[in-house]
């Protein structure tokens, strides 16, 4: 049960904190075009959120 709460907490932090920062980073770097990243920062942040949601909803 506590693992589920931890994953949900990580998902909420990812949505509230990491995603807006990633959006700002994408605006500054033109969607990651002027960096060496293969995908935008926002996509990376949202993948992390989805991973935490999937982990929270897995049956034990």
mmCIF file of the N, C-alpha and C atoms, coordinates in Angstrom:
data_MODEL
# 
_entry.id   MODEL 
# 
loop_
_atom_site.group_PDB 
_atom_site.id 
_atom_site.type_symbol 
_atom_site.label_atom_id 
_atom_site.label_alt_id 
_atom_site.label_comp_id 
_atom_site.label_asym_id 
_atom_site.label_entity_id 
_atom_site.label_seq_id 
_atom_site.pdbx_PDB_ins_code 
_atom_site.Cartn_x 
_atom_site.Cartn_y 
_atom_site.Cartn_z 
_atom_site.occupancy 
_atom_site.B_iso_or_equiv 
_atom_site.pdbx_formal_charge 
_atom_site.auth_seq_id 
_atom_site.auth_comp_id 
_atom_site.auth_asym_id 
_atom_site.auth_atom_id 
_atom_site.pdbx_PDB_model_num 
ATOM 1   N N  . UNK A 1 1  ? 0.821  -1.195 0.000   1.00 0.00 ? 1  UNK A N  1 
ATOM 2   C CA . UNK A 1 1  ? 0.000  0.000  0.000   1.00 0.00 ? 1  UNK A CA 1 
ATOM 3   C C  . UNK A 1 1  ? 0.864  1.259  0.000   1.00 0.00 ? 1  UNK A C  1 
ATOM 4   N N  . UNK A 1 2  ? 1.948  1.241  0.789   1.00 0.00 ? 2  UNK A N  1 
ATOM 5   C CA . UNK A 1 2  ? 2.783  2.431  0.861   1.00 0.00 ? 2  UNK A CA 1 
ATOM 6   C C  . UNK A 1 2  ? 3.538  2.663  -0.438  1.00 0.00 ? 2  UNK A C  1 
ATOM 7   N N  . UNK A 1 3  ? 3.820  1.585  -1.172  1.00 0.00 ? 3  UNK A N  1 
ATOM 8   C CA . UNK A 1 3  ? 4.452  1.733  -2.478  1.00 0.00 ? 3  UNK A CA 1 
ATOM 9   C C  . UNK A 1 3  ? 3.546  2.476  -3.442  1.00 0.00 ? 3  UNK A C  1 
ATOM 10  N N  . UNK A 1 4  ? 2.246  2.177  -3.378  1.00 0.00 ? 4  UNK A N  1 
ATOM 11  C CA . UNK A 1 4  ? 1.279  2.849  -4.233  1.00 0.00 ? 4  UNK A CA 1 
ATOM 12  C C  . UNK A 1 4  ? 1.210  4.340  -3.900  1.00 0.00 ? 4  UNK A C  1 
ATOM 13  N N  . UNK A 1 5  ? 1.198  4.658  -2.615  1.00 0.00 ? 5  UNK A N  1 
ATOM 14  C CA . UNK A 1 5  ? 1.149  6.070  -2.209  1.00 0.00 ? 5  UNK A CA 1 
ATOM 15  C C  . UNK A 1 5  ? 2.411  6.811  -2.642  1.00 0.00 ? 5  UNK A C  1 
ATOM 16  N N  . UNK A 1 6  ? 3.538  6.142  -2.561  1.00 0.00 ? 6  UNK A N  1 
ATOM 17  C CA . UNK A 1 6  ? 4.791  6.759  -3.002  1.00 0.00 ? 6  UNK A CA 1 
ATOM 18  C C  . UNK A 1 6  ? 4.782  7.040  -4.490  1.00 0.00 ? 6  UNK A C  1 
ATOM 19  N N  . UNK A 1 7  ? 4.275  6.081  -5.277  1.00 0.00 ? 7  UNK A N  1 
ATOM 20  C CA . UNK A 1 7  ? 4.213  6.282  -6.722  1.00 0.00 ? 7  UNK A CA 1 
ATOM 21  C C  . UNK A 1 7  ? 3.213  7.383  -7.085  1.00 0.00 ? 7  UNK A C  1 
ATOM 22  N N  . UNK A 1 8  ? 2.083  7.428  -6.383  1.00 0.00 ? 8  UNK A N  1 
ATOM 23  C CA . UNK A 1 8  ? 1.112  8.500  -6.643  1.00 0.00 ? 8  UNK A CA 1 
ATOM 24  C C  . UNK A 1 8  ? 1.680  9.864  -6.260  1.00 0.00 ? 8  UNK A C  1 
ATOM 25  N N  . UNK A 1 9  ? 2.435  9.907  -5.174  1.00 0.00 ? 9  UNK A N  1 
ATOM 26  C CA . UNK A 1 9  ? 3.078  11.159 -4.766  1.00 0.00 ? 9  UNK A CA 1 
ATOM 27  C C  . UNK A 1 9  ? 4.083  11.609 -5.820  1.00 0.00 ? 9  UNK A C  1 
ATOM 28  N N  . UNK A 1 10 ? 4.859  10.679 -6.335  1.00 0.00 ? 10 UNK A N  1 
ATOM 29  C CA . UNK A 1 10 ? 5.818  11.007 -7.387  1.00 0.00 ? 10 UNK A CA 1 
ATOM 30  C C  . UNK A 1 10 ? 5.105  11.510 -8.637  1.00 0.00 ? 10 UNK A C  1 
ATOM 31  N N  . UNK A 1 11 ? 3.961  10.910 -8.970  1.00 0.00 ? 11 UNK A N  1 
ATOM 32  C CA . UNK A 1 11 ? 3.202  11.341 -10.139 1.00 0.00 ? 11 UNK A CA 1 
ATOM 33  C C  . UNK A 1 11 ? 2.678  12.757 -9.956  1.00 0.00 ? 11 UNK A C  1 
ATOM 34  N N  . UNK A 1 12 ? 2.171  13.062 -8.772  1.00 0.00 ? 12 UNK A N  1 
ATOM 35  C CA . UNK A 1 12 ? 1.660  14.412 -8.501  1.00 0.00 ? 12 UNK A CA 1 
ATOM 36  C C  . UNK A 1 12 ? 2.783  15.437 -8.559  1.00 0.00 ? 12 UNK A C  1 
ATOM 37  N N  . UNK A 1 13 ? 3.918  15.110 -7.975  1.00 0.00 ? 13 UNK A N  1 
ATOM 38  C CA . UNK A 1 13 ? 5.071  16.023 -8.028  1.00 0.00 ? 13 UNK A CA 1 
ATOM 39  C C  . UNK A 1 13 ? 5.518  16.206 -9.475  1.00 0.00 ? 13 UNK A C  1 
ATOM 40  N N  . UNK A 1 14 ? 5.468  15.136 -10.249 1.00 0.00 ? 14 UNK A N  1 
ATOM 41  C CA . UNK A 1 14 ? 5.846  15.235 -11.649 1.00 0.00 ? 14 UNK A CA 1 
ATOM 42  C C  . UNK A 1 14 ? 4.940  16.161 -12.429 1.00 0.00 ? 14 UNK A C  1 
ATOM 43  N N  . UNK A 1 15 ? 3.646  16.106 -12.130 1.00 0.00 ? 15 UNK A N  1 
ATOM 44  C CA . UNK A 1 15 ? 2.693  16.972 -12.833 1.00 0.00 ? 15 UNK A CA 1 
ATOM 45  C C  . UNK A 1 15 ? 2.810  18.413 -12.363 1.00 0.00 ? 15 UNK A C  1 
ATOM 46  N N  . UNK A 1 16 ? 2.903  18.611 -11.062 1.00 0.00 ? 16 UNK A N  1 
ATOM 47  C CA . UNK A 1 16 ? 2.869  19.961 -10.493 1.00 0.00 ? 16 UNK A CA 1 
ATOM 48  C C  . UNK A 1 16 ? 4.202  20.685 -10.622 1.00 0.00 ? 16 UNK A C  1 
ATOM 49  N N  . UNK A 1 17 ? 5.315  19.982 -10.476 1.00 0.00 ? 17 UNK A N  1 
ATOM 50  C CA . UNK A 1 17 ? 6.621  20.632 -10.445 1.00 0.00 ? 17 UNK A CA 1 
ATOM 51  C C  . UNK A 1 17 ? 7.414  20.398 -11.730 1.00 0.00 ? 17 UNK A C  1 
ATOM 52  N N  . UNK A 1 18 ? 7.612  19.136 -12.076 1.00 0.00 ? 18 UNK A N  1 
ATOM 53  C CA . UNK A 1 18 ? 8.517  18.817 -13.185 1.00 0.00 ? 18 UNK A CA 1 
ATOM 54  C C  . UNK A 1 18 ? 7.970  19.226 -14.553 1.00 0.00 ? 18 UNK A C  1 
ATOM 55  N N  . UNK A 1 19 ? 6.678  19.029 -14.781 1.00 0.00 ? 19 UNK A N  1 
ATOM 56  C CA . UNK A 1 19 ? 6.112  19.332 -16.100 1.00 0.00 ? 19 UNK A CA 1 
ATOM 57  C C  . UNK A 1 19 ? 6.184  20.826 -16.437 1.00 0.00 ? 19 UNK A C  1 
ATOM 58  N N  . UNK A 1 20 ? 5.790  21.731 -15.544 1.00 0.00 ? 20 UNK A N  1 
ATOM 59  C CA . UNK A 1 20 ? 5.940  23.161 -15.886 1.00 0.00 ? 20 UNK A CA 1 
ATOM 60  C C  . UNK A 1 20 ? 7.397  23.577 -16.141 1.00 0.00 ? 20 UNK A C  1 
ATOM 61  N N  . UNK A 1 21 ? 8.320  22.992 -15.378 1.00 0.00 ? 21 UNK A N  1 
ATOM 62  C CA . UNK A 1 21 ? 9.736  23.301 -15.601 1.00 0.00 ? 21 UNK A CA 1 
ATOM 63  C C  . UNK A 1 21 ? 10.178 22.775 -16.961 1.00 0.00 ? 21 UNK A C  1 
ATOM 64  N N  . UNK A 1 22 ? 9.703  21.578 -17.319 1.00 0.00 ? 22 UNK A N  1 
ATOM 65  C CA . UNK A 1 22 ? 10.052 21.003 -18.613 1.00 0.00 ? 22 UNK A CA 1 
ATOM 66  C C  . UNK A 1 22 ? 9.475  21.837 -19.756 1.00 0.00 ? 22 UNK A C  1 
ATOM 67  N N  . UNK A 1 23 ? 8.269  22.341 -19.579 1.00 0.00 ? 23 UNK A N  1 
ATOM 68  C CA . UNK A 1 23 ? 7.661  23.197 -20.613 1.00 0.00 ? 23 UNK A CA 1 
ATOM 69  C C  . UNK A 1 23 ? 8.485  24.471 -20.780 1.00 0.00 ? 23 UNK A C  1 
ATOM 70  N N  . UNK A 1 24 ? 8.905  25.064 -19.670 1.00 0.00 ? 24 UNK A N  1 
ATOM 71  C CA . UNK A 1 24 ? 9.738  26.264 -19.750 1.00 0.00 ? 24 UNK A CA 1 
ATOM 72  C C  . UNK A 1 24 ? 11.067 25.962 -20.433 1.00 0.00 ? 24 UNK A C  1 
ATOM 73  N N  . UNK A 1 25 ? 11.659 24.816 -20.115 1.00 0.00 ? 25 UNK A N  1 
ATOM 74  C CA . UNK A 1 25 ? 12.927 24.437 -20.754 1.00 0.00 ? 25 UNK A CA 1 
ATOM 75  C C  . UNK A 1 25 ? 12.734 24.232 -22.256 1.00 0.00 ? 25 UNK A C  1 
ATOM 76  N N  . UNK A 1 26 ? 11.594 23.664 -22.653 1.00 0.00 ? 26 UNK A N  1 
ATOM 77  C CA . UNK A 1 26 ? 11.316 23.497 -24.078 1.00 0.00 ? 26 UNK A CA 1 
ATOM 78  C C  . UNK A 1 26 ? 11.147 24.840 -24.775 1.00 0.00 ? 26 UNK A C  1 
ATOM 79  N N  . UNK A 1 27 ? 10.532 25.800 -24.097 1.00 0.00 ? 27 UNK A N  1 
ATOM 80  C CA . UNK A 1 27 ? 10.387 27.129 -24.690 1.00 0.00 ? 27 UNK A CA 1 
ATOM 81  C C  . UNK A 1 27 ? 11.741 27.796 -24.898 1.00 0.00 ? 27 UNK A C  1 
ATOM 82  N N  . UNK A 1 28 ? 12.622 27.646 -23.914 1.00 0.00 ? 28 UNK A N  1 
ATOM 83  C CA . UNK A 1 28 ? 13.944 28.271 -23.995 1.00 0.00 ? 28 UNK A CA 1 
ATOM 84  C C  . UNK A 1 28 ? 14.817 27.596 -25.048 1.00 0.00 ? 28 UNK A C  1 
ATOM 85  N N  . UNK A 1 29 ? 14.720 26.268 -25.141 1.00 0.00 ? 29 UNK A N  1 
ATOM 86  C CA . UNK A 1 29 ? 15.588 25.528 -26.056 1.00 0.00 ? 29 UNK A CA 1 
ATOM 87  C C  . UNK A 1 29 ? 14.913 25.191 -27.383 1.00 0.00 ? 29 UNK A C  1 
ATOM 88  N N  . UNK A 1 30 ? 13.809 25.847 -27.662 1.00 0.00 ? 30 UNK A N  1 
ATOM 89  C CA . UNK A 1 30 ? 13.053 25.614 -28.903 1.00 0.00 ? 30 UNK A CA 1 
ATOM 90  C C  . UNK A 1 30 ? 12.664 24.142 -29.042 1.00 0.00 ? 30 UNK A C  1 
ATOM 91  N N  . UNK A 1 31 ? 12.093 23.602 -27.986 1.00 0.00 ? 31 UNK A N  1 
ATOM 92  C CA . UNK A 1 31 ? 11.655 22.211 -28.005 1.00 0.00 ? 31 UNK A CA 1 
ATOM 93  C C  . UNK A 1 31 ? 12.795 21.224 -27.981 1.00 0.00 ? 31 UNK A C  1 
ATOM 94  N N  . UNK A 1 32 ? 13.925 21.627 -27.460 1.00 0.00 ? 32 UNK A N  1 
ATOM 95  C CA . UNK A 1 32 ? 15.076 20.749 -27.402 1.00 0.00 ? 32 UNK A CA 1 
ATOM 96  C C  . UNK A 1 32 ? 15.885 20.732 -28.695 1.00 0.00 ? 32 UNK A C  1 
ATOM 97  N N  . UNK A 1 33 ? 15.527 21.587 -29.638 1.00 0.00 ? 33 UNK A N  1 
ATOM 98  C CA . UNK A 1 33 ? 16.211 21.593 -30.935 1.00 0.00 ? 33 UNK A CA 1 
ATOM 99  C C  . UNK A 1 33 ? 17.664 22.065 -30.828 1.00 0.00 ? 33 UNK A C  1 
ATOM 100 N N  . UNK A 1 34 ? 17.951 22.915 -29.857 1.00 0.00 ? 34 UNK A N  1 
ATOM 101 C CA . UNK A 1 34 ? 19.321 23.425 -29.738 1.00 0.00 ? 34 UNK A CA 1 
ATOM 102 C C  . UNK A 1 34 ? 20.112 22.673 -28.661 1.00 0.00 ? 34 UNK A C  1 
ATOM 103 N N  . UNK A 1 35 ? 19.619 21.499 -28.265 1.00 0.00 ? 35 UNK A N  1 
ATOM 104 C CA . UNK A 1 35 ? 20.338 20.651 -27.310 1.00 0.00 ? 35 UNK A CA 1 
ATOM 105 C C  . UNK A 1 35 ? 20.630 19.305 -27.964 1.00 0.00 ? 35 UNK A C  1 
ATOM 106 N N  . UNK A 1 36 ? 21.318 18.458 -27.247 1.00 0.00 ? 36 UNK A N  1 
ATOM 107 C CA . UNK A 1 36 ? 21.664 17.139 -27.772 1.00 0.00 ? 36 UNK A CA 1 
ATOM 108 C C  . UNK A 1 36 ? 20.628 16.080 -27.427 1.00 0.00 ? 36 UNK A C  1 
ATOM 109 N N  . UNK A 1 37 ? 19.482 16.502 -26.906 1.00 0.00 ? 37 UNK A N  1 
ATOM 110 C CA . UNK A 1 37 ? 18.444 15.533 -26.521 1.00 0.00 ? 37 UNK A CA 1 
ATOM 111 C C  . UNK A 1 37 ? 17.705 15.023 -27.743 1.00 0.00 ? 37 UNK A C  1 
ATOM 112 N N  . UNK A 1 38 ? 17.268 13.757 -27.665 1.00 0.00 ? 38 UNK A N  1 
ATOM 113 C CA . UNK A 1 38 ? 16.520 13.156 -28.763 1.00 0.00 ? 38 UNK A CA 1 
ATOM 114 C C  . UNK A 1 38 ? 15.038 13.476 -28.709 1.00 0.00 ? 38 UNK A C  1 
ATOM 115 N N  . UNK A 1 39 ? 14.543 13.902 -27.547 1.00 0.00 ? 39 UNK A N  1 
ATOM 116 C CA . UNK A 1 39 ? 13.132 14.234 -27.401 1.00 0.00 ? 39 UNK A CA 1 
ATOM 117 C C  . UNK A 1 39 ? 13.005 15.476 -26.521 1.00 0.00 ? 39 UNK A C  1 
ATOM 118 N N  . UNK A 1 40 ? 11.879 16.162 -26.614 1.00 0.00 ? 40 UNK A N  1 
ATOM 119 C CA . UNK A 1 40 ? 11.685 17.360 -25.785 1.00 0.00 ? 40 UNK A CA 1 
ATOM 120 C C  . UNK A 1 40 ? 11.662 17.020 -24.287 1.00 0.00 ? 40 UNK A C  1 
ATOM 121 N N  . UNK A 1 41 ? 11.978 18.007 -23.474 1.00 0.00 ? 41 UNK A N  1 
ATOM 122 C CA . UNK A 1 41 ? 11.972 17.827 -22.026 1.00 0.00 ? 41 UNK A CA 1 
ATOM 123 C C  . UNK A 1 41 ? 10.581 17.458 -21.523 1.00 0.00 ? 41 UNK A C  1 
ATOM 124 N N  . UNK A 1 42 ? 9.548  18.026 -22.130 1.00 0.00 ? 42 UNK A N  1 
ATOM 125 C CA . UNK A 1 42 ? 8.181  17.749 -21.703 1.00 0.00 ? 42 UNK A CA 1 
ATOM 126 C C  . UNK A 1 42 ? 7.838  16.280 -21.907 1.00 0.00 ? 42 UNK A C  1 
ATOM 127 N N  . UNK A 1 43 ? 8.240  15.707 -23.013 1.00 0.00 ? 43 UNK A N  1 
ATOM 128 C CA . UNK A 1 43 ? 7.969  14.292 -23.263 1.00 0.00 ? 43 UNK A CA 1 
ATOM 129 C C  . UNK A 1 43 ? 8.663  13.418 -22.224 1.00 0.00 ? 43 UNK A C  1 
ATOM 130 N N  . UNK A 1 44 ? 9.876  13.760 -21.875 1.00 0.00 ? 44 UNK A N  1 
ATOM 131 C CA . UNK A 1 44 ? 10.608 13.000 -20.867 1.00 0.00 ? 44 UNK A CA 1 
ATOM 132 C C  . UNK A 1 44 ? 9.913  13.091 -19.514 1.00 0.00 ? 44 UNK A C  1 
ATOM 133 N N  . UNK A 1 45 ? 9.464  14.284 -19.140 1.00 0.00 ? 45 UNK A N  1 
ATOM 134 C CA . UNK A 1 45 ? 8.786  14.472 -17.852 1.00 0.00 ? 45 UNK A CA 1 
ATOM 135 C C  . UNK A 1 45 ? 7.478  13.698 -17.808 1.00 0.00 ? 45 UNK A C  1 
ATOM 136 N N  . UNK A 1 46 ? 6.711  13.741 -18.894 1.00 0.00 ? 46 UNK A N  1 
ATOM 137 C CA . UNK A 1 46 ? 5.428  13.050 -18.909 1.00 0.00 ? 46 UNK A CA 1 
ATOM 138 C C  . UNK A 1 46 ? 5.595  11.532 -18.941 1.00 0.00 ? 46 UNK A C  1 
ATOM 139 N N  . UNK A 1 47 ? 6.668  11.049 -19.544 1.00 0.00 ? 47 UNK A N  1 
ATOM 140 C CA . UNK A 1 47 ? 6.936  9.601  -19.509 1.00 0.00 ? 47 UNK A CA 1 
ATOM 141 C C  . UNK A 1 47 ? 7.186  9.158  -18.072 1.00 0.00 ? 47 UNK A C  1 
ATOM 142 N N  . UNK A 1 48 ? 7.900  9.972  -17.318 1.00 0.00 ? 48 UNK A N  1 
ATOM 143 C CA . UNK A 1 48 ? 8.135  9.652  -15.903 1.00 0.00 ? 48 UNK A CA 1 
ATOM 144 C C  . UNK A 1 48 ? 6.843  9.638  -15.099 1.00 0.00 ? 48 UNK A C  1 
ATOM 145 N N  . UNK A 1 49 ? 5.962  10.585 -15.371 1.00 0.00 ? 49 UNK A N  1 
ATOM 146 C CA . UNK A 1 49 ? 4.668  10.620 -14.695 1.00 0.00 ? 49 UNK A CA 1 
ATOM 147 C C  . UNK A 1 49 ? 3.867  9.370  -15.030 1.00 0.00 ? 49 UNK A C  1 
ATOM 148 N N  . UNK A 1 50 ? 3.838  9.007  -16.301 1.00 0.00 ? 50 UNK A N  1 
ATOM 149 C CA . UNK A 1 50 ? 3.079  7.828  -16.712 1.00 0.00 ? 50 UNK A CA 1 
ATOM 150 C C  . UNK A 1 50 ? 3.651  6.549  -16.085 1.00 0.00 ? 50 UNK A C  1 
ATOM 151 N N  . UNK A 1 51 ? 4.957  6.469  -15.976 1.00 0.00 ? 51 UNK A N  1 
ATOM 152 C CA . UNK A 1 51 ? 5.581  5.304  -15.350 1.00 0.00 ? 51 UNK A CA 1 
ATOM 153 C C  . UNK A 1 51 ? 5.140  5.187  -13.890 1.00 0.00 ? 51 UNK A C  1 
ATOM 154 N N  . UNK A 1 52 ? 5.101  6.312  -13.184 1.00 0.00 ? 52 UNK A N  1 
ATOM 155 C CA . UNK A 1 52 ? 4.677  6.289  -11.777 1.00 0.00 ? 52 UNK A CA 1 
ATOM 156 C C  . UNK A 1 52 ? 3.208  5.936  -11.647 1.00 0.00 ? 52 UNK A C  1 
ATOM 157 N N  . UNK A 1 53 ? 2.365  6.417  -12.543 1.00 0.00 ? 53 UNK A N  1 
ATOM 158 C CA . UNK A 1 53 ? 0.943  6.066  -12.503 1.00 0.00 ? 53 UNK A CA 1 
ATOM 159 C C  . UNK A 1 53 ? 0.759  4.585  -12.786 1.00 0.00 ? 53 UNK A C  1 
ATOM 160 N N  . UNK A 1 54 ? 1.488  4.059  -13.754 1.00 0.00 ? 54 UNK A N  1 
ATOM 161 C CA . UNK A 1 54 ? 1.412  2.622  -14.057 1.00 0.00 ? 54 UNK A CA 1 
ATOM 162 C C  . UNK A 1 54 ? 1.850  1.790  -12.856 1.00 0.00 ? 54 UNK A C  1 
ATOM 163 N N  . UNK A 1 55 ? 2.926  2.195  -12.194 1.00 0.00 ? 55 UNK A N  1 
ATOM 164 C CA . UNK A 1 55 ? 3.409  1.460  -11.018 1.00 0.00 ? 55 UNK A CA 1 
ATOM 165 C C  . UNK A 1 55 ? 2.391  1.515  -9.876  1.00 0.00 ? 55 UNK A C  1 
ATOM 166 N N  . UNK A 1 56 ? 1.705  2.639  -9.739  1.00 0.00 ? 56 UNK A N  1 
ATOM 167 C CA . UNK A 1 56 ? 0.723  2.785  -8.660  1.00 0.00 ? 56 UNK A CA 1 
ATOM 168 C C  . UNK A 1 56 ? -0.519 1.943  -8.901  1.00 0.00 ? 56 UNK A C  1 
ATOM 169 N N  . UNK A 1 57 ? -0.857 1.705  -10.156 1.00 0.00 ? 57 UNK A N  1 
ATOM 170 C CA . UNK A 1 57 ? -2.082 0.968  -10.465 1.00 0.00 ? 57 UNK A CA 1 
ATOM 171 C C  . UNK A 1 57 ? -1.858 -0.514 -10.697 1.00 0.00 ? 57 UNK A C  1 
ATOM 172 N N  . UNK A 1 58 ? -0.599 -0.969 -10.625 1.00 0.00 ? 58 UNK A N  1 
ATOM 173 C CA . UNK A 1 58 ? -0.316 -2.396 -10.764 1.00 0.00 ? 58 UNK A CA 1 
ATOM 174 C C  . UNK A 1 58 ? -0.850 -3.143 -9.558  1.00 0.00 ? 58 UNK A C  1 
ATOM 175 N N  . UNK A 1 59 ? -1.493 -4.275 -9.804  1.00 0.00 ? 59 UNK A N  1 
ATOM 176 C CA . UNK A 1 59 ? -1.909 -5.080 -8.640  1.00 0.00 ? 59 UNK A CA 1 
ATOM 177 C C  . UNK A 1 59 ? -0.684 -5.719 -7.984  1.00 0.00 ? 59 UNK A C  1 
ATOM 178 N N  . UNK A 1 60 ? -0.728 -5.830 -6.688  1.00 0.00 ? 60 UNK A N  1 
ATOM 179 C CA . UNK A 1 60 ? 0.409  -6.410 -5.956  1.00 0.00 ? 60 UNK A CA 1 
ATOM 180 C C  . UNK A 1 60 ? 0.428  -7.892 -6.059  1.00 0.00 ? 60 UNK A C  1 
# 
